Amino acid sequence: MIMIEYWVVKDNRNGRVICHCADINDAIMMVNFDPDHRTHTRHRFIMDQVIDITSTTDKQLPGQIGLPAAQDLYIKEGEGQPVVV
């Protein structure tokens, strides 16, 4: 398992998230722009195992099975009706 960590910089006055930082130095720099009203916290999450799944079924959606093949419809030039909007 891999543990991923990042830092969140928040405004103390209203709790608004200012940014997410991948590096602690970036979070400290963002806090130093307004040190009286900003804080940074570390957040961590664990990347769980990745499971690869293969499919051996037909790659069509269920509604497409049994539908007739598409037909190409052409209108010759000059025979169509104009659309008035």
Phi, psi and omega in degrees: 000144182247133177258124179255134177231149177211166182243141179245128178257125182237154173273124183292333185290320184232359178078007181289136177283126180273314178194165171249134182237141177275342183237138180299326180294323177293320179296318179296320178298317180294322178293323182292344175293328179211070190295338180284339186236006182233148174222160175234145178229150179265134176240139180228146171217154184259126175281119180280179181294145177260128182248122177274134180238133176249150182242137178246009181270174178295139186272019177264153174290154183302327181288343182274342182287127178091357178281149178292159179294151180291145178250138177272122179250128180238140173249124180292151182298131178091351182260349182280159178266133179291149178259123179259123181258000000 
